Amino acid sequence: MKTSQNLQRDVMTGLLLLAGILSFVSGEFVFSTLLFGTASLTSNLDFVRPARA
């Protein structure tokens, strides 16, 4: 179902954001940037639709 895939993507994005915030607060700026970028990609890309050539 599409709703469970959206829920899984939302949970993953939320966990990545939370981990990014925690690593930013602890001073690991490079790792937090990586986590924020990954969260941004997972929230904006649609992995369900196949790419067309």
C-alpha positions in Angstrom: 0.0 0.0 0.0 1.1 3.5 -0.7 0.3 4.8 2.8 2.6 2.4 4.5 5.5 3.4 2.2 4.8 7.0 2.9 4.7 6.3 6.6 8.0 4.5 6.4 9.6 7.3 4.4 8.2 9.9 6.9 9.6 7.9 9.9 13.0 7.6 8.2 13.1 11.3 7.4 12.1 12.2 11.0 14.8 9.9 12.4 17.4 11.4 10.1 16.4 14.9 11.1 16.5 14.1 14.8 20.0 12.4 14.4 21.2 15.5 12.5 20.0 17.9 15.1 21.6 15.8 17.9 24.9 15.5 16.0 24.8 19.3 15.3 24.4 20.1 18.9 27.2 17.8 19.9 29.6 19.5 17.5 29.9 17.0 14.7 29.1 19.4 11.9 30.2 17.3 8.9 28.2 14.3 10.0 25.1 16.5 10.7 25.4 18.0 7.2 25.4 14.5 5.8 22.3 13.6 7.8 20.5 16.7 6.8 21.3 16.1 3.2 20.1 12.5 3.4 16.9 13.6 5.1 16.3 16.2 2.4 16.8 13.7 -0.4 14.5 11.1 1.2 11.7 13.7 1.7 11.9 15.0 -1.8 12.6 12.0 -4.0 9.8 9.6 -5.0 11.3 6.1 -4.9 8.0 4.4 -5.7 7.7 5.6 -9.3 10.1 4.0 -11.8 12.3 6.4 -13.8 11.5 6.8 -17.5 14.2 6.9 -20.1 
